[in-house]
Amino acid sequence: MMVPVRSTLISFFPLAFVSFAIAFGAVLWFVPRVRAFALKIRAVQHGGGAHGQGQRQHRGAVPNIGGIAILGGFLLAVLVGSLVAPDAIDEYRVELLAIALGGALMTLVGFIDDMWEVPPALRLATQVVASGILVVNGVRIGFVTDYFGDATFLFIPETFSILLTVLWVVGFTNAFNFIDGLDGLSSGIAAISSMSLLAVAIQFPDRGAAVLLLAGLAGASLGFLRYNFGPATIIMGDSGAYLLGYVLAAVSVLGALKVTAAVSVVAPILVLALPVLNITQVTLRRLRRGASPALAANDHIHDILRERSGSKRLTVVILWMATMVLGVIGMLLSSTPPVLTLATLVSTVVLIAAVSLLRLAEVRRLGELTP
C-alpha cells in the first residue's frame, strides 16, 4: 500500500535537493572548462553548413562536446546523493551502478562520434551493449498493462522482456538524439521530463534510486541550459543527447519495476512521448520518399514549426510547453496529488525561465559591449 505522499516527500526531499543542487552547480562549473577544452582541441560544429540532406541551424563554430559536462555533473550528483541517503537507494544499488555505467558508455561513443563520426552500425552496436548492461543487472520491462482484460498486468516471457527493453532503450536514445536540433530544445525537454517523472517517483517509498537519478538529471539539464539556450555558447552533441536519452529511458524502466497501480506505468510513456512522436514521423517521411531514416534532414517537428513560426526561440518554447502538457497529463493519470502536480509545474516553469533569461541577459550585455 502506498504511504502518504507527504511522508515520502519529507523522506526524499534531502536526497532530491542535494542531487539536484550538486548536478546544477557542477554543470555550471564544468561547462566553461569543457568549452575551453573543446576550442583547444577544435571540437566544434560549424553552423549553417550541410548536414546530410539538411542544414545545421545554429550560427558560427560552437563547441559540440557539452555532454562531457552533463555527465560530470550527473555522476557527481549520483555519488554525493548516494552518500547522503544510502538507505534510500540500497535496494537498487546494482541497478543504479548499471545505469551510471551505461550512461558513461553512451557519452563516450557520442564523444567519439562528435569528434570523428562513428559509423551508424557501430553506434547501434554500442547502444545495444549499453542496453544489455541494464538487462543483465535486472533493469528490464517485465510486464505490460492489461487495459482490456481483468488482470492488472500481463507478465511477459523473459526473452521477449529482454528484446522489449533493448528496443525501448535504444529506440528512445536515438529518438532523443533526433530532437536535439535547436539551441536549448533538448536540454529543456530533458529538464521538464525529469521533473515530471520525479513527481511520480517521489510518491512511492521504494523509488529512492529513481528520485536520485531524476533529480540529478534535472539539475544537470538546467545547468547546461544556462549556456545552451539560443544563441548557445556550447551544444551537447551526441555525447549529451545519448546520455540524456539513455538515462531517461532506463529510469522509466526502473520506475516500473515496483508499482501499486497500473496507471503509474502510463506516466513515462506520456512524459517521453514528444521525442518518440518526432522520430516516428521522421522515419515515415523519409521512407515514403525513399531516403534512409539515418540520413539527416530538416524534416523534424522542430523544423516544421520553425519554418511556420519563423522563430527558433518561439519553436523551442512551444515544444517545451507541449512537453509540460504531456508531463502534467502523465502526472495526473499516475494519481499524483493536484498540489504536487501544480508545484512541479510551477517550479519547472520558474527554473527554466530563470536560466533562459540569464542567458538572454548575457547575450544582450555582450551585444552592448561589442562595437
C-alpha positions as CSV (number, residue, x, y, z in Angstrom):
1,M,0.0,0.0,0.0
2,M,1.3,3.4,-0.9
3,V,2.3,5.6,2.1
4,P,1.0,9.2,2.3
5,V,2.7,11.4,-0.3
6,R,3.6,13.9,2.4
7,S,5.6,11.2,4.2
8,T,7.6,10.3,1.1
9,L,8.2,13.9,0.2
10,I,9.7,14.6,3.6
11,S,11.9,11.5,3.5
12,F,13.1,12.1,-0.1
13,F,13.5,15.9,0.0
14,P,17.1,15.9,1.2
15,L,18.1,13.3,-1.4
16,A,16.3,15.2,-4.3
17,F,17.5,18.6,-3.2
18,V,21.2,17.6,-2.8
19,S,21.2,15.6,-6.0
20,F,19.6,18.5,-8.0
21,A,21.8,21.2,-6.4
22,I,25.1,19.3,-6.9
23,A,24.3,18.5,-10.5
24,F,23.2,22.0,-11.3
25,G,26.2,23.7,-9.6
26,A,28.7,21.2,-11.0
27,V,27.5,21.6,-14.6
28,L,27.6,25.4,-14.3
29,W,31.2,25.0,-13.2
30,F,32.1,22.3,-15.8
31,V,30.7,23.9,-18.9
32,P,33.1,26.9,-19.3
33,R,36.0,24.5,-18.8
34,V,34.7,21.9,-21.2
35,R,34.1,24.7,-23.7
36,A,37.7,25.9,-23.4
37,F,38.9,22.4,-23.8
38,A,36.7,21.9,-26.9
39,L,38.1,25.0,-28.5
40,K,41.6,23.9,-27.8
41,I,41.1,20.5,-29.5
42,R,38.9,22.0,-32.2
43,A,35.8,20.0,-31.2
44,V,33.4,22.5,-32.8
45,Q,30.4,22.2,-35.0
46,H,30.1,24.8,-37.8
47,G,26.6,26.3,-38.1
48,G,24.8,26.8,-41.4
49,G,26.7,24.0,-43.1
50,A,25.2,20.9,-44.8
51,H,24.2,18.0,-42.5
52,G,23.1,15.0,-44.5
53,Q,20.3,16.3,-46.7
54,G,19.6,19.2,-44.3
55,Q,21.4,22.2,-42.8
56,R,22.6,22.9,-39.3
57,Q,20.5,25.7,-37.7
58,H,23.0,27.3,-35.2
59,R,25.4,30.1,-36.2
60,G,29.2,30.1,-36.1
61,A,31.6,27.5,-34.8
62,V,30.1,26.2,-31.5
63,P,31.8,23.6,-29.2
64,N,29.9,20.4,-29.5
65,I,31.0,18.1,-26.7
66,G,28.9,19.6,-23.9
67,G,27.8,16.1,-23.0
68,I,31.0,15.7,-21.0
69,A,29.9,18.5,-18.7
70,I,26.5,17.0,-18.3
71,L,28.0,13.6,-17.5
72,G,30.4,15.1,-14.9
73,G,27.6,16.9,-13.1
74,F,25.2,13.9,-13.2
75,L,27.7,11.4,-11.9
76,L,28.9,13.7,-9.1
77,A,25.2,14.2,-8.1
78,V,24.7,10.4,-8.1
79,L,27.8,9.9,-6.0
80,V,27.0,12.5,-3.4
81,G,23.3,11.6,-3.3
82,S,24.3,8.0,-2.6
83,L,26.3,9.1,0.4
84,V,23.6,11.5,1.7
85,A,20.9,8.8,1.7
86,P,22.4,5.4,1.3
87,D,19.3,3.6,2.8
88,A,17.0,5.2,0.1
89,I,18.9,3.6,-2.8
90,D,20.1,0.4,-1.1
91,E,17.5,-1.8,-2.8
92,Y,18.5,-0.6,-6.3
93,R,22.2,-0.1,-5.8
94,V,23.2,-2.6,-8.5
95,E,20.7,-1.1,-11.0
96,L,21.9,2.4,-10.1
97,L,25.5,1.5,-10.9
98,A,24.4,-0.2,-14.2
99,I,22.6,3.0,-15.3
100,A,25.6,5.1,-14.4
101,L,28.0,2.8,-16.3
102,G,25.7,2.6,-19.3
103,G,25.4,6.3,-19.4
104,A,29.1,6.8,-19.3
105,L,29.5,4.4,-22.2
106,M,26.9,6.2,-24.2
107,T,28.6,9.5,-23.6
108,L,31.9,8.0,-24.7
109,V,30.6,6.8,-28.0
110,G,28.8,10.1,-28.5
111,F,32.0,12.0,-27.9
112,I,33.9,9.9,-30.4
113,D,31.1,10.4,-32.9
114,D,31.2,14.2,-32.3
115,M,34.9,14.2,-33.0
116,W,35.4,11.7,-35.8
117,E,31.9,10.3,-36.8
118,V,31.3,6.7,-35.8
119,P,29.6,4.5,-38.4
120,P,25.9,4.0,-37.7
121,A,26.3,0.2,-37.3
122,L,29.0,0.7,-34.6
123,R,26.9,3.3,-32.8
124,L,23.9,1.0,-32.8
125,A,26.0,-1.9,-31.5
126,T,27.3,0.2,-28.6
127,Q,23.8,1.2,-27.8
128,V,22.7,-2.4,-27.7
129,V,25.7,-3.2,-25.4
130,A,24.7,-0.3,-23.0
131,S,21.1,-1.7,-23.0
132,G,22.5,-5.1,-22.3
133,I,24.2,-3.7,-19.2
134,L,20.8,-2.8,-17.9
135,V,19.2,-6.1,-18.7
136,V,21.8,-8.3,-17.1
137,N,21.6,-6.2,-13.9
138,G,17.8,-6.5,-13.6
139,V,16.6,-3.3,-15.3
140,R,14.1,-4.6,-17.7
141,I,10.4,-4.4,-18.8
142,G,8.8,-7.4,-17.1
143,F,5.1,-6.7,-17.8
144,V,2.7,-4.6,-19.8
145,T,-0.5,-3.1,-18.5
146,D,-3.6,-5.1,-19.2
147,Y,-6.0,-2.4,-20.4
148,F,-8.6,-4.7,-21.9
149,G,-8.6,-7.7,-19.6
150,D,-9.3,-8.4,-16.0
151,A,-5.7,-8.6,-14.8
152,T,-3.8,-5.5,-13.7
153,F,-0.6,-6.6,-15.5
154,L,0.3,-9.2,-18.1
155,F,3.8,-10.5,-17.3
156,I,5.8,-11.4,-20.4
157,P,8.3,-14.1,-21.2
158,E,11.9,-13.4,-20.3
159,T,13.2,-13.5,-23.9
160,F,10.5,-11.0,-25.0
161,S,11.2,-8.9,-21.9
162,I,14.9,-8.6,-22.9
163,L,14.1,-7.7,-26.5
164,L,11.5,-5.2,-25.5
165,T,13.8,-3.5,-23.0
166,V,16.7,-3.2,-25.6
167,L,14.3,-1.9,-28.2
168,W,12.9,0.7,-25.8
169,V,16.3,1.9,-24.6
170,V,17.9,2.0,-28.0
171,G,14.9,3.5,-29.7
172,F,14.4,6.3,-27.2
173,T,18.1,7.1,-27.0
174,N,18.0,7.7,-30.8
175,A,14.6,9.5,-30.5
176,F,16.1,11.9,-28.1
177,N,19.1,12.5,-30.3
178,F,16.7,13.3,-33.1
179,I,15.0,16.0,-31.1
180,D,18.3,17.8,-30.5
181,G,18.1,20.2,-33.4
182,L,17.7,23.7,-31.9
183,D,19.5,25.6,-29.2
184,G,18.1,24.8,-25.8
185,L,15.4,22.4,-27.1
186,S,16.7,19.0,-25.9
187,S,18.2,20.3,-22.6
188,G,14.8,21.9,-21.8
189,I,12.9,18.8,-22.7
190,A,15.2,16.7,-20.5
191,A,14.7,19.0,-17.6
192,I,10.9,19.0,-17.9
193,S,10.7,15.3,-18.4
194,S,12.9,14.6,-15.4
195,M,10.9,16.9,-13.2
196,S,7.6,15.3,-14.2
197,L,8.9,11.8,-13.7
198,L,10.4,12.9,-10.4
199,A,7.0,14.0,-9.2
200,V,5.6,10.5,-10.0
201,A,8.5,8.6,-8.5
202,I,8.6,10.6,-5.2
203,Q,5.1,9.2,-4.3
204,F,6.5,5.7,-3.7
205,P,8.8,4.8,-0.8
206,D,10.8,2.3,-2.8
207,R,11.8,4.7,-5.6
208,G,14.8,6.3,-4.0
209,A,17.1,5.3,-6.9
210,A,14.7,6.9,-9.4
211,V,14.5,10.0,-7.3
212,L,18.2,10.3,-7.1
213,L,18.7,9.8,-10.9
214,L,15.9,12.1,-12.0
215,A,16.8,14.9,-9.6
216,G,20.4,14.7,-10.8
217,L,19.4,14.6,-14.4
218,A,17.0,17.6,-14.0
219,G,19.8,19.7,-12.3
220,A,22.4,18.8,-14.9
221,S,20.0,19.6,-17.8
222,L,19.1,23.0,-16.3
223,G,22.7,23.8,-15.6
224,F,23.5,23.1,-19.2
225,L,20.5,25.1,-20.4
226,R,22.1,28.2,-18.8
227,Y,24.7,28.1,-21.6
228,N,22.7,26.2,-24.3
229,F,19.7,28.5,-24.7
230,G,19.9,30.3,-28.0
231,P,22.3,31.6,-29.1
232,A,24.2,28.7,-27.5
233,T,27.8,29.0,-26.4
234,I,28.0,25.2,-26.4
235,I,25.9,22.3,-27.6
236,M,25.6,18.9,-26.1
237,G,26.3,16.9,-29.2
238,D,25.7,13.2,-29.5
239,S,27.6,12.7,-26.2
240,G,24.9,14.6,-24.3
241,A,21.9,13.5,-26.3
242,Y,22.8,9.9,-26.0
243,L,23.4,10.3,-22.2
244,L,20.1,12.1,-21.5
245,G,18.0,9.8,-23.7
246,Y,19.6,6.7,-22.3
247,V,19.2,7.7,-18.6
248,L,15.5,8.8,-19.2
249,A,14.7,5.5,-20.9
250,A,16.5,3.5,-18.2
251,V,14.8,5.3,-15.3
252,S,11.4,4.9,-16.9
253,V,12.0,1.1,-16.9
254,L,13.4,1.2,-13.3
255,G,10.4,3.2,-12.2
256,A,8.1,0.4,-13.5
257,L,9.8,-2.3,-11.5
258,K,7.6,-1.9,-8.5
259,V,4.2,-0.3,-8.9
260,T,1.0,-0.2,-6.9
261,A,-1.3,1.0,-9.7
262,A,-1.5,0.2,-13.4
263,V,-1.9,3.9,-14.3
264,S,1.6,4.7,-12.9
265,V,3.1,2.9,-15.9
266,V,1.4,5.4,-18.2
267,A,3.5,8.4,-16.9
268,P,6.8,7.6,-18.6
269,I,5.0,6.9,-21.9
270,L,3.3,10.3,-21.9
271,V,6.1,12.3,-20.5
272,L,8.6,11.0,-23.1
273,A,6.1,11.0,-26.0
274,L,7.4,14.0,-27.9
275,P,10.8,12.6,-28.9
276,V,9.1,9.3,-29.8
277,L,6.4,11.1,-31.9
278,N,9.2,13.0,-33.7
279,I,11.3,10.0,-34.6
280,T,8.2,8.2,-35.8
281,Q,7.1,10.9,-38.2
282,V,10.6,11.5,-39.4
283,T,11.1,7.8,-40.2
284,L,7.8,7.6,-42.1
285,R,8.5,10.7,-44.1
286,R,12.0,9.5,-45.1
287,L,10.8,6.0,-46.0
288,R,8.0,7.5,-48.0
289,R,10.4,9.5,-50.2
290,G,12.9,6.6,-50.4
291,A,15.5,8.1,-48.2
292,S,17.4,6.4,-45.4
293,P,15.9,7.2,-41.9
294,A,19.5,7.6,-40.6
295,L,20.3,10.3,-43.1
296,A,19.9,13.8,-41.5
297,A,17.4,16.2,-43.0
298,N,15.3,19.2,-41.9
299,D,12.1,17.3,-41.5
300,H,11.7,17.1,-37.7
301,I,8.8,18.5,-35.8
302,H,11.0,21.4,-34.7
303,D,12.0,22.1,-38.3
304,I,8.4,22.2,-39.4
305,L,7.4,24.5,-36.5
306,R,10.4,26.7,-37.1
307,E,9.5,27.3,-40.8
308,R,5.9,28.1,-39.9
309,S,6.7,30.3,-36.9
310,G,9.7,32.0,-38.3
311,S,11.4,31.9,-34.9
312,K,13.8,29.4,-33.4
313,R,13.2,30.6,-29.8
314,L,9.4,30.5,-30.3
315,T,9.7,27.0,-31.6
316,V,11.7,25.9,-28.6
317,V,9.2,27.4,-26.2
318,I,6.2,25.8,-28.0
319,L,7.8,22.4,-27.8
320,W,8.7,23.0,-24.1
321,M,5.1,23.8,-23.4
322,A,3.9,20.7,-25.3
323,T,6.3,18.6,-23.1
324,M,4.9,20.3,-20.0
325,V,1.3,19.5,-21.0
326,L,2.3,15.8,-21.6
327,G,4.0,15.8,-18.2
328,V,1.0,17.2,-16.4
329,I,-1.3,14.6,-18.0
330,G,1.2,11.9,-17.1
331,M,1.3,13.0,-13.5
332,L,-2.5,13.3,-13.2
333,L,-3.0,9.8,-14.7
334,S,-0.5,8.5,-12.2
335,S,-2.7,9.7,-9.4
336,T,-0.2,12.5,-8.5
337,P,-1.9,14.8,-6.0
338,P,-3.0,18.1,-7.6
339,V,-0.9,20.1,-5.2
340,L,2.3,18.2,-6.1
341,T,1.4,18.4,-9.8
342,L,0.9,22.2,-9.6
343,A,4.1,22.6,-7.5
344,T,6.1,20.6,-10.1
345,L,4.7,22.6,-13.0
346,V,5.3,26.0,-11.3
347,S,8.9,25.1,-10.2
348,T,9.7,23.7,-13.6
349,V,8.5,26.9,-15.4
350,V,10.3,29.2,-12.9
351,L,13.6,27.3,-13.1
352,I,13.6,27.1,-16.9
353,A,12.6,30.7,-17.3
354,A,15.3,31.8,-14.8
355,V,18.2,30.1,-16.6
356,S,16.9,31.1,-20.0
357,L,16.5,34.8,-19.0
358,L,20.0,34.7,-17.5
359,R,21.3,33.6,-20.9
360,L,19.3,36.2,-22.8
361,A,20.6,38.9,-20.4
362,E,24.2,37.7,-21.0
363,V,23.6,37.9,-24.8
364,R,22.2,41.4,-24.5
365,R,25.1,42.5,-22.3
366,L,27.7,41.1,-24.6
367,G,25.9,42.7,-27.6
368,E,26.1,46.1,-25.9
369,L,29.8,45.7,-25.2
370,T,30.5,44.7,-28.8
371,P,31.4,47.7,-31.0
